[in-house]
Amino acid sequence: MVDHRISFPTADYCVTFPRQFLWGAATASYQIEGAWDRDGKGESIWDRFSHTPGMVRDGDTGDRACDHYDRMEEDVKIMRQLGLKAYRFSISWPRVIPGGSGPVNLKGLDFYDRLVDRLLEADIEPFVTLYHWDLPQRLQDIGGWVNQDIAAHFADYTAVVARRLGDRVSNWITINEPWVIAHLGHLTGEHAPGLKDRRIALMVAHNLLVAHGRATRTLRENNPLAQVGIALSMRHIEPADESQEAADMARIRWEEEAAWFLDPLFKGHYPPGAWANFGADVPEVRPMDMATICQNLDFLGINYYTRAVISKEDQEVRQNKSVYTEMDWEVSPESLKDLLLRISDEYHLPPIYITENGAAFEDRVEKDGTISDESRRLYLKEHLLNIRIAMEHGTGLKGYFVWSLLDNFEWAHGYSKRFGIVRVDYKSQKRTIKDSGNWYAEVARNNGFAAEKAEYERVATAGSPA
């Protein structure tokens, strides 16, 4: 057998991670599963949204997606081939409880039961996300995340899943990216359910946090040893110049995006500046809400893709010398390090996982069938290097989940953007590990990688944010 392990040249730095560092990959149910109306699954808001003409590029839907529902065992074998130590996936709420509340669909639970068993047989730790955006449509019909009763429905759903899987699943993520749910789904209307109202968006954000708190309690009631966290989407927000005006605008953006979730979770209140800025649109906060939200967490998940550079006019400024991904997101790995240092300084945090990090780039299919994606490989390498430097400065990172295991349905972009380290031919459903996937597999097996001396020293000596 050929030994494909990385050799670390003596002229380079050996970037190594702690022995127990967890290497994983992440997906989401609607983006990969398909089988949208099979075996008793109910309709989700993304089923409704994607079937509405004009809402998703090229009229794409998640009806088939990556056919993971039928190809799950093949996909687990690929994970094992990649040497993954962990797999983050989400449960489809309408697959388990078609109406959002009420009767449980046992066939839906059976699917996740089998998935967990296959993962454990492959020595892969399951990380279960309870909500990754596919709300049951029947709950949306009675207000969705605007309805304060939804926290109770979410807790009931959590209990169903925890009772079935809790004997084998230790790590739980309650909600994925509440800012995106509130902002893109209820302010700009780019995501399901497609609403455009700031007051509603802020109420949704609050109700998501309350639901997170209710679910956290439910998980611990069902399994006192459960490790519970939440996954927040975060951009490091930086001023475009050295003016006080730009600094003020960047601070306001930070409070309205990141601190709007971090402060309730870890300080028990909303940031006063952002609260004042939102004026009459601020959400109704009931007497026990903040106590429900602000509970000790076992870990914090951070999803990072890019930064935001803000001008004194409160505009996001494009950086002419930077590389941008197919999503038109700036590649800024140093800002991930700065973000980790900043939040570790400003908050008393539990251990951190990078629960999503990756990039959409155009792949090149070679004549021999291999998939060349050097831009993605470099993206991953540079971000991992910055993560390692952040760890040397004391940030408590325990693991990294690349986004994504598979090319998949990229929400409103349909199938036009590929994030996977495994390419999916959407017609044949053939899976092919990309060059980036093979590189990541070696990183996971070796618990590190080689970095050029100049590259390492540049990142290691770069200043941290003020």
N, C-alpha and C positions, 0 to 999 in steps of 0.2 A: 504494500500500500504506500502511495506517495505521501510524504509528510508535508502538508500545506501550511504548517504553523508559521507564524511570523518570526523571522529572525531579526534581532535587534542589533544593528551595526554598532560597533564601539564608538563611531563618530557621532552617533545620534543619541538622543535621550530616550530612555525606556520609560514611557508613561504608563505606570502601573496603578491599579486601583486596589482598595482593601479587599482582603480575601472574600469577605461575605457580600461584596457589592453585587447587586442583582441586575443582570442583563436581560432585558425583555423587549417585547414588541406589543403594540396596541392596535385594536380595531374597535369598531362600533357596530351594533346589531343591524341597523337599517342599511348601513353602508356595505355590508358584505353578505348578509344572510340570504336575501331573496325569499322565496316561498311566502310571499306577502299575504296570501289569503288561504294558506293550507293548514290542515290539521287543527282547525278551530281558532287560528289567530284572528284577532280583531283588527279593524282598521286603525292606523295611526294618523297623526296629523301630517306626517311626511308622505304617507300614502295619498291622502287627500290633496296635499299641496303639489306633489309631483304630477298627479293626474290632472291638475288644473292647467289648461293651456297657457303658455307664456311665463310660467313661474320658474321652470328649470331649463337650462340651456339644451337645445336640440330636442326638447320634449322628453328627455331621459327620465326614467323612474328607477326606483329600487326594487321593482318587481322580481327581477332575477339577480341583480347585483353580481356577486362573485359565487353565487350558488353554494355558499358555505353551509347552508342547512343540509344539503345532500352530500357535500364534499368535506365535511368537518374532519373526518378521520384522516383524509389525505392531507389536510392543512396542518393537523397536529404532527404528522410525520415530517412535514417540511420544517415545522418549528424545531423538532428534535434534530433534524439534519443541520439546522442553523446553530444548534447548541444553545438555544434560549433557556434561561433559567426561570423565566416568568412570562406569563401571557396575560395581558390586560384586555378583557372583553366586556361588552355590556349585555345586559338582559333586556329583551324587548318586553316592556310592560304589557302591551296588548297581546303578545304571544302567550303570556302567563295568565293575565286576567283580561279577557277580550273587551270588556266594558269599562275597564279601569277600576271598578269595584264590583263586588258580587262574585259570581261563580268562577272558580279556578279552572283553567284549561290544563289538564294533567299531561296531555301530549306536549304542550309547550314546555312545561317543567321537565319532562322526560328528556327533551333535547339538551337542556343545560346540564342535567344530571349526567348524561353520557359524555358531554364535553368535559366536565370536571374529571370524570373517571379516566378518560383518555389522556388528559393532561398529567394527572398524577402518575399514571402508568409510565409516561414518558419523562418523569422526574422534572416536570415543569410546574411551577407554583402559579395557581390561578389567582388573579386579581379581578374581582367582580365589580363592575360599575353598574349601579342600579338604574341610573337614568342618563342616557346619552341622546336626548332630544326627541325620541319617538313616543310622545304622549298618546294614549288612547284617544281616538277622535270623540268618543262618547263623553269623555271628560271635558274636552274642548267645547263641546256643544252646550255645556252648562257653565262655561266661563274659563275653563282651563286653569292656567296658573294665576289668573286674576281672582279666582274664587278662593276665599280663605279656607274653605273646607278641603282643598286639595292636599294640604299637609297631612290630614287624617287619612285620606285615601292612599297617599304615598307610604305612610307608616304601615297601613294594613298590607299593602303590596310587599313592602320590605319584609314583614313578618312571614309571609307566604314563602318567599324566596329563601330567607334565612333558615326557616325550619327544614326546608328540603336540602339545602346545600351546606348549611353551617357546620355539619359534622366533618366536612372535608375542606371548606374554604375558610381561611383565616383572615384574608385581607379584603377589605370592602371600601369602595369609593361610592359615596352617596350620589353625588350629582356632578356631571361634567360641564364645566364652563358656564356658570350661571350668568356671567356678563354677556356672553354670546347669545344665550337663550333670550335674555331680556332685551338686549340691544338690537340684534339682527332679526329676532323673531317678532318684537313688539314695538320697536321704534323706527327702524328703517324698512322693515317688511321684506327683507331679502330672504329670510328663512321662514319656515312654518311657525306659527299659523298665518304670517303675513300681515300683521297689524302695524299701525304707524301712529303711536300716541305715547308721548313721554310720560304722562302720568301713569298710564297703564304699565309701561315698561318698568318704572320704578316700583310699582306695586308687585309686579311679577318677580323682580329681583328680591324683594323682601320675602315674598311667599316661598321662593326657592330656598332661601336661607332658613326659614322656619321649618320647611319640609326636611332639609338636611338635618336640623337638630332633632326633629321627631324620629327620623330614620336612625340616627346615631343611637338614641336611647333604645329603640326597638332592637337594633342589632345586638346591643350589649345585654338586653334582657334575655334574648334568645341564646346568646353565647358570650358569657363574661370575658372570654379570652379573645374575642374578635378585635382585630386591628382596623380602626375606622379612620377614614380621611375623606377629603373632598378634593376635586381637581379644578384649579382655577386657571383660566387663560390669562397670561400676563405679558405685557410688553414693557420693556424698560423705556420710560418716557424722559426725553432729554431736550433741553433748550437748543434752539438752532444757532444761537450766538451768545455772547457774554453779557447781553443787556439784562437789566432787572426785569424788564417787561417780558422777555422770552422766558426767563426763569419762573416768573409768576404764572405764566400760561402753562408751562410744563407742570408746575406744582398742582394747578387746578385740574389738569387732565389726569394726573396721577391719583388725586383724591377721588375723582369721579369714576375712574376705571378700577384701579387696583385697591386703593384704600377703602372704597365703598363696600368691598367684600372682606378684606383683611381686618379692618377695624371691628366690625361686628363679631367676626369669628374669634379674634384674639384680644380685643379690648372691651367688647361688650357694648359698643356704641357706634353710630355712624360718624364719619369725619365731619366736624362742625362746619368747616369751610364749604364742603360740597353740599351739606344739608342746607346751608343758607343760600347757596347758588341755585338750588333746585326750587326754592320758594314754595309756592302752593302745590307743586307736583309731588312733594315728598309723600312717602307711603304712610298709611295708618299703622302705627306700631302699638299693639295691644300690651297690657301690663307685663305678661310673662314671656313675650316674644324674645327679648334680648337674652334672657336667661336660657331659653331653649336653644338659641343660636350659639351662644358663647359657652361651649363645653370643651373640655380637654380632648384634643384629638391625638391619635396615635401617630399620624403622619400628615403632611401636606403634600398634595400633588400639584405640580406646576407644569402647565402646557406652554411652551415657549417656541415661537417661530421667528419673531422679528422685533424691532424696536419702533418707536415713534419719535420723530424729531419735530419739535413744535416751535413755530415762529411767534414773535410778539403779537402778530395778528391772529393767533390761535389757528394757524394753518399747519398741516403736516407737510414738511418740506422734503422733497425728493433729493437724494444725495447723488450728484452726478458721477462721482468716482466709484460708487458702490455697485456690486452685483445684485441683481434682482431675480427672484424665482419666477416660475410661470404664473404664480398667483400675484405677481407684482409686489412681493414682499421683499424688503431689503435683507440681504444676508449680513447679519451683524452678530457674530458669535461672541465678541467681547462684551456686548451688552447683556448677554445671558450671565456672564460672570458678574457684571456690575449689578444686575438685578438680584442675584443671589446674595451678594454682599450687602446690598441695601436692605432687603427685607430681613435678613438675619440680624442687622444692626437695629432696625426699627421695631421689631416684634420679638417676643419670646416664643419661638417656634418649636414645634416638634420636629422629628426627623423629616427630611424632604426626599421625595422621589420626583425626578423629571418624568412625568406621566405621558407627555407627548413632546416630540421634537423631530422634525424632518422637513423635507422640501419637495415641492413639485418641480421637476425638471423634465425636459424631453429626453426620452431614452433613445439609444441607437441600437437597433436589432442587427447584429452582425450576420454575415453569410453562414457562419457555423452555428447560428442560433443563440449565441451568447448575447447578453444584454449589457451594453456599455453605458454607464451612467456616472462618469467621473465627477461631474459637478455635485451629484448627490453624495458620493463618497467623501469628497473634500468638505462638504457642508457638515456631515456627521463628524468627521475627524476634528475639524476646527471647533465645533461645539463641545465635543468631549474633552478636548484639551483645555478649554476655558472652564468647564465643569471641574476638572481635576485641579486647576489652579485655585478655583473658589474653595474647594475642599481643603487645600493647604492653608487657606486663610480662616478656616474654622467653620465653614458652613457644613451642616450635618446632612450630607447627601448619602442615601442608602442604595439608590438604584436609578436606572435609566431605561425608559421604554421608547424605542424608536417608533415614530409614526411614518409609515404604517407597515404592518406585516405584508399586506396585499395592496396592489392598486385597487381602487374601489370607487363607489359612487360618492363624488365630492360635492354633496349637497346641491346648492343652486347651480354649480358648475357642471353637474352631471358627470359624465365619464371623460371630460376633456382634460382633467388634471390628474397626473399620476404621482402619488406619494410613496408607493410601495417599494420595499426592498425585494419584493417578489412581483414579477410582472404577471398580469392576468390578461390573456387573450379573451376578450369578452364574448366572442362568438363561440369559440371552442371550449372556453374555460380552462385552457391549459395554463399551468403555472410554471414559471421559469425564474429561478433565483438570479437576480441581477448581480453585476460586479460589486455593487455596494453591499448587497446581502452577503456575498462571500467574504468581503472584507469585514463586515460586522460580525460574522460568525467567528472569524479568527480573533477578533477583539474579545469576544465573549469567552472563547476557549483559552486564550492567553491571559485574560484579565488585564489587557492593556495593548499598547501599540507603540510603534516607533515614531518619533517626531524629530524633525530637523532641529539642530541646536539653535539656530537663529530664530526659528518659529517659536520654540518653547520659551526662549529667553524674552522675546518680544511680548508674549502674553503674560509671562510671570512678572515682568517689571512694569507693566502698564499700570497707571494709577487707578485707584478705586474711586467711586463717586464720592463727592463731598457729602 
